[in-house]
Amino acid sequence: MTAETTPMAEEQSLNVQQEAAAVEEEKSKVVVVAAAVDKDDDVPADETETETKREEEKEASIVEKNGSFREESNCFSDLKETEKKALAELREKIENAILGKEEEEERDVALWGVPLLPSEGSESTDVILLKFLRAREFKVKDAYEMFEKTLQWRKEAKIDSVIGEEELGAGLSAACYMDGVDREGHPVCYNVYGVFADEALYQKAFGTEEKRGEFLRWRVQLMEKGIQKLDFKPGGVSSLLQITDLKNSPGISKKELRTAMKNAVQLLQDNYPEFVARNIVVNVPFWYYAVHSILSPFLTQRTKSKFVFARPSKVTETLLKYVPAEQIPVSYGGFKCQKDAEFSIEDTVSELIMKAGSTESIEIPTPEAGTRVVWDVTVLGWEVNYKEEFVPEDEGSYTIIVQKSKKMGPQEELVRNCFRTNEPGKVVITIENSSFKKKKVLYRFKTSNNTLSSS
């Protein structure tokens, strides 16, 4: 007997087929994006210096296009005439709104410590108002609505008191923290999602709706603390640099994390306009492009333009375009160590460019016996031969091997070593680049005791 297919069954079957097709289409998009990225990442080593030069010139043009992220001027005289007009209109609307309040205490309105009544004449007021205007492409009505909603949200959520709520985020300090400044003086905020690979910590942050709410409030608290480091005067630094690390992140399989990311992005964009100078996403896995496509509709075009993506092999190279090596943590290929007894961020890092197939030496003079030398060295991408020696000034003395020659793999971190001399001479660090690619060597050193020279 042949079974009959009902209209309802046919409709359900059609819906299932349509959903399956939609899923496959989304998968194909992710695969195409991933393949494009993978293709770019796995380009074979150049076999000629000419080809290497072309690649470097191409990359330099990209850096020049994306690397400049100086904040737009907040000086009134630097604004376009249309922008000046929009600012004047927004000032007037806010002035009328504040003065129209019936209760006197409602007129004493401030945001991030900046008085909002334009007639009070604070030079920082315009800096705040320009953030809202830029976030809404200088459309005064839209900027004012955003401004009102932000004030309302802060009042309802009691955001002004969040700074004192130190109990927020217990155990989550490794997930998000402020550390150092970039080349333009922007405070740097690190978001490290890999910590949530730990299931216990994941449940602590996202296990229930209440915990997810606490996580979001803790993230706001950290944002507020970062804002306290800013200067809202015209010409001052009034935004942050965000670095988002996706290494070992749980990924798209974790619905709670995906939702929390979307909510955090939406909340910060709606209530903290133009507070991010650049958003650098590092250790980007293929799955992230799918997540980013989900988040993308919630981002303004101005926000999207601030994103920079770096695959695992390009993390240090990318960060160095924006953050000085002294300010980049060792875990990201930089020179910054926590509680460092040898160096500080004031000790600048020098740079040495090595041609393909070349050998270079770093020489540290030690003109007196008893001199203590300490040094840091890193090579972007490593894959070089590396050795350290002490070469005495007296030709009759023997050269001392400090670190015998060894091949350094691509995953090596910062090399730190020290040596105390028994006679005048020099420490020589030799690096042999046998690859077909140019290498960048970063280093610093200090001498103490009888000599004071440093680099």
N, C-alpha and C positions, 0 to 999 in steps of 0.2 A: 504494500500500500504506500503510495507517495504522499509525503507530508506536505501540507499546504503552507505557504509563507504568508503570514498576515501583514497588512500595511504597517502595523506598529513595529513588527520585527524587521521589515525592510527599512524603516526609518532609523531604527536603532543601529542596524548594520551599516547604513550609510553614514551615520554620525561617527561610528567607530572608525570607519575607513577615512573619513575626513580628518579626524583627530590624529590618526596614525600618520597620514600624509603631512599634516602640519608639523608634527614632531620630527619626521624625517627631514623636512625642509629646513627646520631650525638646526638639526644636527649637521646637515650639509653645509650650512653657513659657517658653523663653528669650525668644521673640518677645513673648509676653504681658507678661513682666516688663519687657522693654526698652520696649515700647509705653507701659506705665504710667509708667515713669520719664521717657520722652520727652514724654509728655503733660504731666507735672508741670513739666518743664523749659521747655516752650515756651508757657507761659501768656501770653497777650497782655498788654501793658502796661495797667495800670489806668487807666480814663478819669475816675475821680472820686476825690477825696481820701477819701471814706467807704469806698470799696472797698479803697483802699490801706491804710487803717487796719485794716480787717478782716483783711487778709492779714498785716499786721505782728503783730496780736494773736495770730493763729493760729500764726505762726512763733515768737513769743515763748513761747507755751505749750509748743511742741515743745522749744525750747531749755531751758526750765525743767525739763522732764521728763528730757531726755537730757544736759544740760550739767553737772549736778552729779556729780562723780566723786571726791569726797574719799574717801580710803582708809578702810575700816572700822577702828574703833578697835582697837588692840592692847593697850590697858590692861585688865588683868584685871577691874578694878572695873566696866568698861563692858560686859562680856560678859553675855549672858543666862545664867540658871542652867544650862540644858541645855548651853550652850557651855562654861561653866566646868567642868562635870562631864566633858565630852568631852576637854577640855584636860588635866584631871587624870589621866584614864585613859591618854591618849597619853603623857604624861610618865612614868607608871609603866611602861608597856610598853617605852619606849625605855630607861629607867633599867635595868630588868631585863635587857634585851637587851645593853646595853653592858657592864654589870658581869658578865654571864655569859660574856663572852669569855675564853678561856683565856690568850691572850697579852696581856701588860700593855699593849703598844703599841697593841693594837686598841681599848683603852678610851679612848684620847685621840682621840675622834672630833669633828671639827668640819665645819661646812658653811658655805661663804661667809665663813669667818673667825669663825663663831659656834660656841662650844662646845656640844655637844649633850647632854651629861650634865646633866640637870635639877638634880641635887643640887649642882652647882657654883655655882648661884645667879645665872647671868648673866641680866640682864633682856632680853637679845636672844634667848635661847633660845625663849621663848614666841612671839615674833614669827615665827620660822621655823616653829615647830610649827603655829601658826594658819594659815599659808599652806597647809600640807598638809590641815588640817582643813577649811578653806573650799573647797578644790578638790574635796573629797569630801563636801560638805554635812554636815560634822561627824559623819560615820560613822567611828568610831574604827578599826574593822578595816580599812576601805578606805584610810583615811589612812595607817595604819601600813604597809600593803602598798605603797603608793605611795612612802612614805619609804624603805623597804628597797630597792625597785627603783631608786630614784634613786641611793642610795649605791652599789649594786652596779654600775650603769651608769657612774658617775663613776670607780669603781675600775678597771673593765675598760677604759674608754676613756681612762684617765689624764687626766681633765679638769683636775685640779688643776695639771697642768704645761702646760696649753694656753696660759696667759697669756704664757709665755716664748717660745712658738713664733712669733716675729715674721715668719718666712718665709711664713706662711699668708696667703692672700688677696692676693698680689702683683698689682697692677693692678686690684683690685676695690674700692678705697677709695671710689669714687663710687657703688657699688651699695648700700652700707650704712654708715652712720656716725652718731656721736653728735654732737648740736649743740644746746646751750642747754637751758633748762628751761621747763616750762609754768607756768601761773598758780598751781599748787599746789606747785611746786618739783620735780616729777618730771623727771628727765633725759629728753630727747627723742631717740628713735632713728628715723632716716630710712631707709626701704628703697626704693630707686629702681630699678624693674625696667626702665625705658626704656633703660638703658645696654646691656642685652642685645640691643637691636636691632642692635648691631654684631656681625656674624657671627663675627669673629675673637675678640672677648671672650666671646661665647656659647660657642664651642667650647672656649675656655680654661677656662671654668667648668663646662661640662656635657658636653664632647665624649666623655668616656669615664667608665666607672663609677668609676675611681680619682679622676678630677677632680671628679666629683660628690660623692664622699666627702670630698675636701679642702674643697670649697665648704661642705659641711655643718659640717665641723669649724671652718672659719673663721667661720661664722655663730655657732657656739657660743662661739668665742673673743671675738667682739664682745659677745655677751650677758654673758659673764663680766666683761669690762671695764666694761660699763655697770653691772653689779651692784656693782662697786667704788665707784661714786659714791653708793650708797644708804646710808641710816642705819637700822639694824635696832633702834633703841631704840623703846620705846613712844612714840607720838606723832611719830616720825620719818617721813621719806619712804622707803618700802621697795618701790616699784615704778616702772616706766618708762612713758612714753607712746610708743606706736608710731605712726609715720606711714608708710603704704605708698603710694607714688606709682606709678600704672599708666600714666602718660603715655608713649606710644610703646612700650609693652611689647609684645614679640613675640606674646603672646596664646596662645590654646588650641591653635594649630596646632603649637606647640613642645612635644612630649611630654616632653622632658627637663626643661624649665623647670617644667611642670605637676607632674611627679613630685617635683622638688626642693622646690617650694613645699609640697606635701602632706607630704613627709618632714620638712621644717623645722618646719612647724606641729605635727605629731605629736610630734616630739622635744622641742620647747620646751614644749608643753603638758604632756607626761608628766614632765618633769624640772625645770621652772621654774614651779611652781604660784603663781598669783596675783602674778606679776611684771609684769603689764601692767595699768595703771590704765584705759587706753582705747586702742583700736586704730582709728585714723582712716585710712580708705582714700580717697585723693583721685584726681581725674582718672579716675573710674571709667568704663570703656567698657562697652558692652552685653554683650560676651562674658564679662565678669567674673562676671556673675550666674550664668552656667552653671558656671564654675569654683567659685564660692562654694558652689553647691548640692552640688558634689562634695566639697568640704572640710567642709561643714557637719556631716555625720554623725560626723566625727572631733573635733568641738568640744563641750565641755560647755555646758549652758545658761548658766552663769555667764559663760563665755568669749564666747558669742554675744551676750550683752547688752551687751558692751563695744564692739561694732563700731559705727562711724559711717561713712556713705558720703557722698561729695561728688562731684557731677558737675563737669566742668571749669569751668563758669560760677560755681560756688559754693565754690571751693577756699579763697580768702583769707577769705571770710566765715565759713566753717566753722572754719578754723584759729584765727581770732581769738576764738572762743568758748572756746578751751582754752589758747591760747598768746598771751602779750603781743606786740604788734606789734614791739617792740624785739628779740624773740627769734626772730621768723620771718624766714628768709632772703628776700632781695629776689626770688629766683626764684619764691617762693610768694606774692608780694604784700606782704611785710613790709619791715622797715627794716634788717635785719641784713646788712651787707656784710663780706666777708672782708678782714682787714687794713685796716680803715677808719681813715683818719687824721683824720677829722672828728668822728665820733660814736662812742660806746660804748653798751653795753646799759644803762648807768646813766642815759643821756639819755632821759628819758621822752617818750612820744608823746602829744600832745593829740588830742582828738576833736571834730569839728564835724558836726552833723547838718543837712542841707539839705532843706528841704521841696521837693516837686515844683514846678517852674516858678520857683524862687527864685534869687537871686544873693547870694552871701556873700563877704566879704573877710577875709583874715588880715593883720593889720597888725603889723609888727615895728618898734618905735621905734628910731631911731638918733640920739640927741640931740647927738652930737658928730661933727665932721668926722673922716675917717680911720677910721671904724668899719667893720670887716669883718663881713658877715653871711653865714651859710651856712644853707641850709634844705633839708629833705626834705618832699615832699608826695605823697600818693597818694589816689585816690578809688576806693572799691570799685565796680568795674564801669565806672569812668570814663564815657565818653560825655557829656562836658561841654565847655564852652568855657573856656579857661584862659589867663590872662595875668599877667605880673609887671611891676611898675613901681616906680621910686623917686620919691617925692613930697617935694620939698624943703619945709622949714619956711617959708622965705622965699617969700611969694606972688609975688614978682617973678622967681623962678627957674623954669626949665622942668622939667616932669616928664620923667624919663628912662625910656624903655621898656627893660626888662631882657629880657623875653620877650614878643614881640608875641602878640596873641590868636590862638589856634589851637584847632581842634576836636580833642579827645583821643579816640581810639578805644578800644574795650573791652579791647584787649590791651596797653595801655600799662603800663609798669612804673613804679617809683618815680621821681619827678622830683627831682633834686638840682641846686641852683644856688647861686651866691655873688655878692656885690657889695660893693665898697668905696666908701664915701661920700666926697664932697668937701665936704659941708656937712651941717648938721643936717637931719633929716627922718625919713622912714619908708619901709620897703619894704612895698608893698601887693600881695598876691596875690589876684586876683579869680577866682572860680569861678562860672560860670553853669550852672545845672541846668535845661535846657529840657525834660527828660523828665517823664513822669507818675509817676515813682517817686522816693521819698525816697532821698537819697544820704548816704553816710557819708564824711567827709573826715578823714584822719589826717595829722598834721604835727608837725614839731619844728624848732627853729632854735637857733642860737647866735650871739652877738655877741662880738667880741673887740677888742682894742686899748684904746680909751678907755672902753668900757662892758663890764660883766660880766653884764648880765641875760640870762637864757636861759629857754627853755620847752621 
